[in-house]
Amino acid sequence: MTLLEEIPSETFREGSIPVLETKRLALRAPRLEDAKAVAALANDRRIAENTARIPHPYRVADAETFIAGANKAGGEGVFLVTLRDKTIIGACGIVNQEQGGELGYWLGVPYWGKGYATEALHAVIDYAFTDLGHEALQAGARVTNPASRRVLEKCGFQWTGVGLYRIRAINSSAPIDRFRLERRVWSAIKNWGRMTRVS
């Protein structure tokens, strides 16, 4: 899916959040039976060192805790990213912060570089602006992670500066590039995409 494509409407809801579908992916609420698959993917230092909250090593008990706490607070959404054949490839979500929604995401290493993160984030961004009513979204990427930065830029996020964030896996703080996307910018990108498809 590109910015030029419409995000299909949800087909059904799982608990408190919808299932979001894109051309190649389905994003759904995590279930307890997903814990082993999530742990197997997330137990990679390269993933943990590029996220704020994922510990390393990442065990099944960590996945169970993550799943048990998902989608409890109002207005927040945690999704597992799956291929259309139901293979779990990562997770993404949105958490409410004072300055707006904060997006986070990770994919298992075998799924890097295939455009899945951008595709999944497009769906979550649309959900955040349409269903949750956010006016702006925030996101971050470690300065040592240019691939994640490119994902955010492809989604229309604009760089706002650098901050220090605590990274659980390294038990230290690290510099993070901060990004912001406003609803009006997202709407303009989508409208521009519709116009260019018609031409």
N, C-alpha and C positions, 0 to 999 in steps of 0.2 A: 504494500500500500504506500502511496506517496501522498504528499499534501494535496494533490490534485484529485484524489479519490474520496468519495463519500465513505464515511464509516457506517456500516449497516446498523440498522436499529437492533436493539437487544432482542434475543429470541426467547429468553426466559430469565428468571432471577434465581439465584442460589442464596437463600437467607436474606441478608441485608443488602447485597450488591448484585447488580446485573451480570450476566455473562456477556462479555464484549467480543464480537467477532470481527476479524479482519480478513483479508484475502487468504492469508496462510495460517492464521493463528486464532485461538480462542483463549480469552482471559476469563478465569473463573475463580471463585472463592476456594481457598485451600481447604482440604478435608484431612482428618486425622490419618486416613489410610495413605495419604501422600507423603508422610513423614520420611520413610526410607528413601524415596526417590529424591526428595528435596535435600536430605542430608548427603546423599551420594554426590549430587551436583555441587552443593555449596561448600563441601569439605575440600576446598582448594585454596591455598594461600593467596593465589593471584586474585581470587574473588574477594576474600576477606579483607585483604589489604587495601582494596579500592572501595570499600563500603564502611559506613560509620559503625554499624551495629552487629555485623556478623563476626562471631568469634572464630578462632582457629586453634585447634581442630574444631570442626562442626559435626556434632554427633546427632544421632536420631533423637535423643532427648532434647537437644536444642531445637530441632525441627518441630517436635511436638509442642514445645513451649511457644514457638513462633505461631504455629497453627492455632493453638488454643486461645491466643491473644488477638488473633486477626479479626478485624471487622466488628469489634466490640463497641468502640466509641462512635457516636453519631457523626455522620459526615465524612468518615474516613473510609478508605477502601484499600484492601489488600487483595491482589490477584496473583494466581499462578499463571504463568505464560505457558501455553501448551500448543503444540502443533495440532493440525486438524485430526491427526491420528491419535490424539490424546497424550502424546509423549510430553512430559513436563520438561521444559527447557530453562526455566528461571522464574523470577517473581518481580512484580512491580507494584507500586501503590502510591497513595497520596495520604498525607497526614496534615491535619489542620495545625497551623502555626499562627502567631499573632499577625505576621505580615502576609498571610495568605496560605494557600496550600503548598506543601513541600513534597516534591516528587522524589522517589527513590526507585532504583531498579538494579537488577543483576541478572546475568545469563550464565549458564554453565559454559565452560571453556569450549566444548565441541561446537557450540552454536554461535561463537563470536565471528564477526566479519561477514554475516549473511544478511544484514539488514533487519533482523528480528527485533532488536532493541528499539530502533526507530519506529517500526510498525506497531509494536506494543505501546510505546509512549504516545503515538498519535491517538490511539483509542482511549487511553487514560486521560489525556489532555482534553479530548472532546467530552468525555464523561465529567471531568472536573468543572469545565465551563458550562456545560449544558445541564447536567443533572444536579450537581452540587452548588452551582451558582457562584463559583469563585470569580473574582475580578482579575486576579493575578496569581501566577504560580512561581515558585522558587525551585531551584535545583542546584546541585553542585557536582563537581567532578574533581578528583585529585589532580593536581597540576602534573603529576607523572602519568596521567591516564588520558592521552590525547584522543583515543577512540571514543571514550565517553563524552568528551567535549564535543566531538563532531556529531554525535547522536543528538545532543541538546541543540546544537546550532542548526541541524537539519530540521528540527522540530520548531524552529523559529525563536528559540531562546536567545537572549542578548546578554553578553557578559557584563557583570556589574562590579567586579572586583575580586579580591582574594581575601579569604579568611582562614583562620585556624580552626580545625575541627578535631575532636577526639576520635581516634580510630581504635576500636576495641581490639582488633587482631594484633596491632603492634603496641598496644598499651601506651600510646603516646598521641600527641597532636601532630597534624600534618597540614600543609597548605592546601586549600581547596579553592578552585575557581568557582565563583558564584554566578548564577544566571537567573534571569527573570523573563517571564512571558506574560504579557497582558492579554486579556480577553479580546480587546479591540484589534490587536496585532494578529491573533489567531484567526479572528473573523475575516480580516482583510486577506490573509494568506489563503483561507478556504475560498473566499469569493473570487480572488484572482485565479485560483485553480479552476473554478467552474467556468469562468469566462474564457480561459485559454483552451479548455477542452472543447467548447462550442465552436471556436474559430477553426 
